[in-house]
Amino acid sequence: MDPTLKLHVLGAPFIEGPDGISENATARALSLVMLARLAVDGSPGTPRGTLANLLWPGASEQTGRHALSNLIYQTRRSLGRDSLVADRATVRLRADAWEVDYWTFRQAVESGTPEEAVATRRGPFLDGIRIRSAPVERWIDTIGRAIDDDYLHALESLAERAAARGDAVDAVRWLRIAVRADPLHSSRTRDLMLWLARSGDPAAAIRLAREHAELRSSELGLDPEPAVRILEDRIRSGDYPVGHLAADPPALPLAHTGVGQAPPVVSGLEPRSREYWHEEYLRALFLASNLRPDATEQAVQVLERVQEAVPDHAGAAAALARTLVLLLLSGSGRPREATLRRAVESAERAIQLDPQGGDAHATSAWASLFHTWDLPKVVRAVERARALGIHDPYTAALAAVTLSACGDSAGAREVAAEARHRDPYDYVAEFWSAWITRQSGGDALPHVRRLCERRPDGVWGLLLWALSVPEEPARVRALTQIILDLPQPNVLAFAIAAAARAQAGDGQHVERALSIAQAFDADNSRYLEQALVLSAAGRVEEAGDAFVDALRHREPNALGWRRDPILLPVLALPRVHAAARDAGVVPVPESPGPG
């Protein structure tokens, strides 16, 4: 049968039926998110439990499933019984009843028809949807980033085709759209500058360079991109051909690549050279340094593309390994074992490519720490890395965290100091310095203040500050309010904020934090989150049970947080020591028992 229903999710979402755009109950946000999830998951269908946890994360299993059944009933009543196929286990769209723009977009991308892909994507995925559900927010971000990446690549493909046939109008048109969608991407900015100049509009090229520089300064706090500045200077001085369409314009030197000159330019657009992929690698490093789950997920996707395009890029292999672990620590819903295994494989690949590189060995230790929990072996790997020399401040900071998790507080502080010495303004190095100081019983406030000065809206810096001043309830309330007010907060961030409040004597957010943590089957630190909140609220026995579960489930965060001052009463419980021994981890400090 021909499809009678149309679901639009690329842009502001809506449903189109035989009588036009639907304005009834199924146009509400919950219905649209459910239908979008079913569309993305495709023919296998989506488990009912997954949908319930997605849409009602704070509800009990029975309540969530009942609410889902009501939503399915309302949808069928409005759109027709044949619109959905539902049984006791799964729900799916009836494929022959629906036409979905997401399906059209995916087919266009996979079949190599970029014109259709660009025409189909009207705007961001589920644009304008607002639901008080952290898993919905994370899912929309993840799917949206994948769609946006494919959309940008489709625009690049169209621009490359236009350049190959010497069509300046089309090349500029497609590149303008790409630059508007991702204005901080330097390579596309240079491509657009090049074609604006060659088509006789050097003034527009110079304006674009200025706008790009101002955006880098205001958004990232960075200086102008050297290669963009070089191209601007040459266009401005007339030292670059403008106003004609030579097949092969002269290559520009790219000072920031460390290479004498750029590779040859093919058909008017910069090719996907090693320099291009190295720039993508640097962009991924910046994304990962934000310490935000959405940015970290995007960094992983970029690094995976870099590694595929340049298999011998040791830096990308190492960065992918450490970023995958950071993604798990941020509460990602990725499968833990598969993700950790991928991280270890990527770290081993980095060592194969650069056996004398200290950064590669330090990254291997970081990934193995959470995959194997073989702490003596991990410490030896860090010592090997330090002997070879760890040059990247980010990697040095993670090496310090690795030592801290293994119980070597003195070594951790030393390596953290080295990281900060290499780059005193590195946000990640400062963050982990604050973290390690706190875990070792020192005064973390000086580090935390610098952290918040550099990034006043940085959630993790605010949380560390709140944890460090429990004797100042007013300040704790102010520092945690931004997280507690978010309609869809990061699960771990909300748990830490609630714990900080409870530690300062305000326990009103404890139960909500527990319910949020319990709702996330895919969360990689759900038991640790419960232990933190319960211990801060003085419910030590319950916290001990939760922490034992965290150890038994080998939650990555349990290794770092087990040394946190909030958990000291929990670490004094004999059964926690027993569970730690079973898991191959001995909590610090040691204690013979409570009291």
C-alpha positions in Angstrom: 0.0 0.0 0.0 1.1 3.6 -0.6 2.2 5.6 2.5 -0.6 7.8 3.8 1.4 9.4 6.6 4.4 11.6 6.5 6.7 12.2 9.4 9.0 15.2 9.2 11.8 15.2 11.9 14.6 17.2 10.0 13.7 20.7 11.2 10.7 21.6 13.2 8.8 18.3 13.5 5.3 17.7 12.3 3.1 14.9 10.9 1.3 15.1 7.6 -1.8 13.0 6.9 -4.2 12.7 4.1 -6.0 15.8 5.3 -2.9 17.9 5.7 -0.7 18.7 8.7 -1.8 17.1 11.9 -2.7 19.4 14.8 -4.1 16.8 17.2 -2.6 14.9 20.1 0.1 13.3 18.1 1.6 16.7 17.4 2.7 16.9 21.0 6.3 16.6 21.9 6.2 13.2 23.5 4.4 11.7 20.5 6.8 13.2 18.1 9.9 12.0 20.0 8.4 8.5 20.2 7.7 8.4 16.4 11.2 9.9 15.7 12.8 7.2 17.8 10.9 4.5 16.0 11.8 6.0 12.6 15.6 6.1 13.5 15.6 2.5 15.0 13.8 1.1 11.9 12.4 -2.3 11.2 13.7 -4.2 14.2 11.6 -2.0 16.4 12.3 -0.4 19.8 11.9 -2.3 23.1 9.1 -0.9 25.2 11.4 -0.5 28.2 13.8 1.6 26.1 11.0 3.9 25.1 9.6 4.2 28.6 13.1 5.1 30.1 13.6 7.6 27.3 10.4 9.5 27.7 9.8 9.1 31.5 13.2 8.6 33.1 12.0 9.5 36.6 9.1 7.0 36.6 9.0 3.5 38.0 9.0 0.7 35.5 5.3 0.1 35.9 4.4 3.7 35.6 6.6 4.2 32.6 5.2 1.2 30.7 1.6 2.3 31.5 2.3 5.8 30.2 3.8 4.3 27.1 0.7 2.2 26.5 -1.5 5.2 26.8 0.7 7.1 24.3 0.6 4.2 21.8 -3.2 4.1 22.2 -3.6 7.8 21.6 -1.3 7.7 18.5 -3.2 4.8 17.0 -6.5 6.4 17.7 -5.4 9.6 16.0 -3.4 8.3 13.1 -5.0 4.9 12.5 -4.4 1.5 14.0 -2.1 0.5 11.2 0.3 3.4 11.9 2.2 1.4 14.6 3.0 -2.3 15.0 3.2 -3.1 18.7 3.5 -6.3 20.7 4.3 -7.0 24.3 8.1 -6.5 23.7 8.6 -3.9 21.0 7.0 -1.1 19.0 7.8 0.0 15.4 6.4 2.1 12.6 4.6 0.2 9.9 7.0 0.9 7.0 4.4 0.8 4.2 2.2 3.3 6.1 4.8 6.0 6.5 7.0 8.3 4.5 9.8 9.7 6.7 12.2 12.5 5.7 15.0 10.8 7.9 14.7 7.7 5.8 14.9 9.7 2.6 18.0 11.6 3.9 19.8 8.3 5.0 19.1 6.7 1.6 20.4 9.8 -0.2 23.6 9.8 1.8 24.2 6.1 1.3 23.4 6.2 -2.4 25.7 9.2 -3.1 23.1 11.7 -4.1 24.1 14.8 -2.1 21.6 17.1 -3.8 18.7 15.1 -2.4 20.3 14.9 1.1 20.8 18.6 1.3 17.3 19.3 0.0 15.7 16.9 2.5 17.4 18.3 5.6 15.2 21.4 6.4 16.9 22.1 9.7 18.3 20.5 12.9 16.9 17.2 14.0 13.7 17.6 16.0 14.3 21.4 16.1 12.4 23.1 18.9 11.5 19.9 20.9 11.7 20.6 24.6 11.1 17.7 27.0 12.3 17.4 30.6 14.2 14.2 30.0 18.0 13.9 30.0 18.0 10.7 27.8 15.8 12.5 25.2 18.3 15.4 25.1 21.3 13.1 24.8 19.6 11.0 22.1 18.6 14.1 20.0 22.1 15.5 20.3 23.7 12.2 19.2 21.4 11.6 16.2 21.5 15.3 15.3 25.3 15.4 15.2 25.4 12.4 12.9 22.9 14.0 10.6 24.7 17.3 10.6 28.0 15.7 9.8 26.5 13.9 6.8 24.8 17.1 5.7 28.1 19.0 5.8 29.8 16.3 3.8 27.0 16.4 1.2 27.6 20.2 0.9 31.3 19.6 0.5 30.6 17.0 -2.2 28.4 19.5 -4.1 31.0 22.2 -3.8 33.7 19.9 -5.1 31.6 18.9 -8.1 31.0 22.6 -8.9 34.7 23.3 -8.5 35.6 20.5 -10.8 33.5 21.9 -13.6 34.6 25.5 -12.9 31.2 26.7 -11.8 32.0 29.5 -9.4 28.4 30.4 -8.6 27.5 26.9 -7.4 30.8 26.5 -5.6 30.2 29.7 -3.6 26.6 28.8 -3.0 27.2 25.4 -1.5 30.2 26.6 0.5 28.3 29.5 1.9 25.6 27.1 3.2 28.4 24.9 4.8 30.1 27.8 6.4 26.9 29.1 7.9 26.2 25.7 9.3 29.7 25.3 10.8 31.3 28.8 10.9 34.3 27.7 13.0 35.5 25.1 10.4 38.7 26.7 9.0 39.1 24.5 5.9 35.7 25.3 4.6 36.2 29.0 5.4 39.4 28.9 3.3 37.6 27.1 0.5 34.9 29.8 0.4 37.5 32.6 0.6 39.4 31.0 -2.3 36.3 30.9 -4.5 35.0 34.3 -3.6 38.4 35.8 -4.6 38.6 33.8 -7.8 35.1 34.8 -8.8 36.1 38.5 -8.5 34.9 39.4 -5.0 38.1 39.7 -2.9 36.3 42.1 -0.5 33.8 39.4 0.5 36.7 37.0 1.0 38.5 39.5 3.4 35.2 40.1 5.3 34.8 36.4 5.8 38.3 36.1 7.2 37.6 38.9 9.6 34.3 37.3 10.7 36.0 34.0 11.2 38.7 35.5 13.3 36.2 37.4 15.5 34.2 34.2 16.0 37.2 32.2 17.0 38.1 34.9 19.5 34.6 35.3 21.0 33.6 31.7 21.0 36.8 29.9 21.6 39.2 32.5 22.9 41.7 31.6 20.2 43.8 33.7 17.8 43.0 33.8 14.1 43.7 30.5 12.2 47.2 31.0 10.7 46.3 29.5 7.3 43.2 31.8 7.1 45.3 34.8 8.0 47.9 33.9 5.3 45.2 33.6 2.7 43.6 36.9 3.7 47.0 38.7 3.6 47.7 37.4 0.1 44.2 38.3 -1.2 44.5 41.7 0.4 47.9 42.4 -1.1 46.9 41.2 -4.6 49.5 38.4 -4.4 46.8 35.9 -5.2 45.0 35.5 -8.5 41.5 36.9 -8.4 38.7 37.5 -10.8 39.4 34.4 -13.0 38.9 30.7 -12.8 42.3 29.1 -13.4 42.1 25.4 -13.2 44.9 25.1 -10.6 45.4 28.1 -8.4 48.8 28.3 -6.7 49.1 26.5 -3.4 49.4 28.6 -0.2 51.9 27.8 2.5 50.2 26.5 5.6 52.5 27.6 8.4 50.6 25.9 11.2 51.1 22.4 9.7 54.8 22.3 10.1 55.1 21.5 6.4 56.9 23.8 3.9 53.9 24.2 1.6 50.4 23.0 1.2 49.7 20.0 -1.0 48.5 20.8 -4.6 45.0 22.2 -4.8 42.8 20.0 -7.0 39.9 21.6 -9.0 39.8 24.7 -6.9 39.0 23.1 -3.5 41.5 22.0 -0.9 41.7 18.2 -1.1 41.2 16.0 1.9 45.0 16.0 2.5 46.9 15.0 5.7 46.8 18.6 6.6 43.0 18.7 6.4 42.7 15.6 8.6 45.3 17.0 11.0 43.1 20.1 11.4 40.1 17.8 12.0 42.2 16.0 14.7 43.0 19.4 16.3 39.3 20.3 16.2 38.5 17.0 18.0 41.0 17.8 20.7 39.3 21.1 21.3 35.8 19.5 21.4 37.0 16.9 24.0 38.5 19.6 26.2 35.0 21.0 26.8 34.3 18.1 29.1 30.7 18.1 27.9 29.1 14.8 26.9 27.8 16.2 23.6 31.1 17.7 22.6 33.0 14.5 23.7 30.7 12.4 21.5 31.3 14.7 18.6 35.1 14.5 19.2 34.9 10.7 19.0 33.0 10.8 15.7 35.6 13.2 14.2 38.5 11.1 15.5 37.0 7.9 14.0 36.9 9.6 10.6 40.5 10.9 11.0 41.7 7.4 11.9 39.9 5.9 8.9 41.3 8.5 6.5 44.9 8.5 8.0 45.5 5.1 9.5 49.1 6.0 10.5 48.2 9.1 12.5 49.4 8.0 16.0 48.1 11.2 17.7 44.5 10.5 16.4 44.7 6.9 17.6 45.8 7.9 21.1 43.2 10.7 21.2 40.4 8.4 20.2 41.4 6.0 23.0 41.4 8.5 25.8 38.2 10.3 24.4 36.2 7.1 24.3 37.0 6.6 28.0 36.0 10.2 28.8 32.8 9.6 27.0 31.9 6.7 29.3 32.9 8.7 32.3 30.5 11.5 31.2 27.5 9.1 31.4 27.3 8.1 27.8 24.8 5.4 26.9 27.4 3.6 24.7 27.9 -0.1 25.6 30.7 -0.1 28.2 32.6 -3.2 27.3 32.6 -2.6 23.6 33.6 1.0 24.0 36.5 0.1 26.4 37.7 -2.6 24.1 37.7 -0.2 21.2 39.6 2.3 23.4 42.3 -0.3 24.3 42.7 -1.3 20.7 43.1 2.3 19.6 45.7 2.8 22.3 47.6 -0.3 21.3 47.5 1.0 17.7 49.0 4.3 18.9 51.9 2.4 20.5 52.5 0.4 17.4 52.7 3.6 15.4 54.9 5.4 17.9 56.6 2.9 20.2 58.8 5.5 21.8 56.0 8.0 22.3 55.3 8.6 26.0 51.8 10.0 25.1 50.8 6.7 23.5 51.9 4.7 26.5 50.1 7.1 28.9 47.0 6.8 26.8 47.3 3.0 26.9 47.5 3.1 30.7 44.4 5.4 30.9 42.3 3.0 28.7 43.5 -0.2 30.5 42.8 1.3 33.9 39.0 1.1 33.2 39.1 -2.0 31.0 41.2 -4.4 33.1 41.5 -2.8 36.5 45.0 -4.3 36.7 46.4 -1.5 38.7 50.0 -2.6 39.0 50.2 -3.1 35.3 48.6 0.3 34.7 51.1 2.0 37.0 54.0 0.4 35.2 52.6 1.7 31.9 52.5 5.3 33.3 56.1 5.0 34.6 57.1 3.9 31.1 55.3 6.9 29.6 57.0 9.3 32.0 60.4 7.8 31.2 59.8 8.4 27.5 58.3 11.8 28.1 54.7 12.9 28.1 54.4 16.0 25.9 50.7 16.7 25.6 49.3 18.5 28.7 45.9 16.9 28.2 47.5 13.4 28.2 49.8 14.3 31.1 46.7 15.3 33.1 45.0 12.0 32.4 48.2 10.2 33.4 48.0 12.0 36.7 44.4 10.9 37.1 45.4 7.3 36.4 48.0 7.4 39.1 45.5 9.0 41.5 42.9 6.2 40.8 45.7 3.6 41.4 46.5 5.2 44.8 49.7 7.0 44.0 48.7 10.5 45.2 52.2 11.9 45.3 53.0 10.7 41.8 49.6 12.1 40.6 50.3 15.5 42.0 53.8 15.6 40.4 52.5 14.6 37.0 49.6 17.1 37.3 52.0 19.9 38.1 54.0 18.9 35.0 50.9 19.1 32.9 50.0 22.6 34.2 53.7 23.7 33.7 53.5 22.7 30.1 50.4 24.8 29.5 49.3 26.9 32.5 46.1 27.9 30.7 44.9 24.4 29.7 41.4 23.9 31.1 41.6 20.1 31.2 45.0 20.2 33.0 43.6 22.7 35.6 40.4 20.6 36.0 42.3 17.4 36.8 44.7 19.2 39.0 41.8 20.3 41.1 40.3 16.8 41.0 43.6 15.2 42.1 44.1 17.7 44.9 40.6 17.0 46.2 41.0 13.3 46.0 44.3 13.4 48.0 42.9 15.6 50.7 44.4 18.9 49.7 42.9 22.3 49.2 41.4 22.3 45.7 39.9 25.7 45.8 42.8 27.6 44.2 42.6 25.3 41.2 38.8 25.5 41.1 38.8 29.3 41.2 41.2 29.5 38.2 39.0 26.9 36.5 35.9 29.0 36.9 37.6 32.2 35.9 38.6 30.6 32.6 35.2 29.2 31.9 32.6 30.8 34.2 29.8 28.5 32.8 31.8 25.3 33.0 29.5 22.8 34.8 32.3 20.6 36.2 34.3 23.5 37.6 31.2 24.8 39.4 30.5 21.3 40.8 34.0 20.9 42.1 33.7 24.3 43.8 30.4 23.3 45.4 31.9 20.1 46.7 34.8 22.0 48.2 32.8 24.4 50.4 30.1 22.4 52.2 30.4 24.8 55.2 29.1 27.6 53.0 25.5 26.6 52.1 24.7 29.8 50.3 27.6 29.4 48.0 26.8 25.8 47.4 23.2 26.7 46.4 24.4 29.4 44.0 27.0 27.1 42.4 24.7 24.2 41.9 21.5 26.0 40.9 22.5 26.2 37.2 22.7 22.3 37.1 19.6 21.7 39.2 17.6 24.1 37.0 18.4 22.3 33.8 15.4 20.5 32.4 17.6 17.8 31.0 20.8 17.7 33.1 23.7 15.3 32.7 22.9 12.4 35.1 26.2 12.4 36.9 26.3 16.2 37.1 22.9 16.3 38.7 23.9 13.6 41.1 27.0 15.5 42.1 25.0 18.7 42.5 22.5 16.9 44.7 25.3 15.4 46.8 26.9 18.8 47.2 23.6 20.2 48.4 23.0 17.3 50.8 26.5 17.6 52.1 25.7 21.3 52.9 22.5 20.3 54.7 20.0 20.6 51.9 18.6 17.2 51.1 15.5 18.1 49.0 17.1 16.9 45.7 18.3 13.5 47.0 15.2 11.5 46.0 15.0 13.0 42.5 18.7 12.4 42.0 18.2 8.7 43.0 15.3 8.3 40.7 17.1 9.8 37.7 20.1 7.6 38.3 18.0 4.4 38.7 16.1 5.1 35.5 19.2 4.8 33.3 20.0 1.2 32.5 22.6 2.3 29.9 24.3 4.8 32.2 27.9 3.8 33.0 27.8 5.2 36.6 24.3 4.7 37.9 25.3 2.9 41.1 28.2 5.3 41.8 25.8 8.2 41.4 23.4 6.6 44.0 26.3 6.0 46.4 27.5 9.6 46.2 24.0 11.1 46.9 23.2 8.6 49.7 26.6 9.1 51.4 26.3 12.9 51.2 22.8 12.5 52.8 24.1 10.4 55.7 22.5 7.2 54.5 25.8 5.3 54.7 24.5 1.7 54.7 22.5 2.3 51.6 25.4 4.1 50.0 27.6 1.0 50.8 25.1 -1.2 49.0 25.2 1.1 45.9 29.0 1.3 45.9 29.3 -2.5 46.1 27.0 -2.7 43.1 29.2 -0.1 41.3 32.3 -2.2 41.9 30.6 -5.4 40.9 29.4 -3.8 37.6 32.9 -2.4 37.1 31.6 1.1 36.6 34.5 3.2 35.2 33.7 6.1 37.5 34.0 4.0 40.6 37.8 3.9 40.3 38.2 7.7 40.5 35.3 8.5 42.9 36.2 5.8 45.4 38.8 8.2 46.9 36.5 11.2 47.2 36.0 12.6 50.7 32.2 12.2 50.4 32.6 8.5 50.2 35.0 8.1 53.2 32.3 6.8 55.5 31.4 4.2 52.8 35.0 3.1 52.4 35.0 2.2 56.1 32.4 -0.5 55.7 33.9 -4.0 55.7 31.7 -5.3 52.9 32.9 -2.5 50.6 36.5 -3.7 51.2 35.4 -7.3 50.5 33.7 -6.2 47.2 36.8 -4.2 46.3 39.0 -7.2 46.8 36.7 -9.3 44.6 36.9 -6.6 41.9 40.7 -6.4 42.2 40.6 -2.9 43.7 41.5 -1.9 47.3 39.9 1.3 48.4 42.0 4.0 50.0 42.3 4.8 52.8 42.2 1.3 54.4 40.1 0.9 57.5 39.4 -2.1 59.6 35.7 -1.2 60.0 33.2 1.5 60.7 33.9 4.0 63.5 
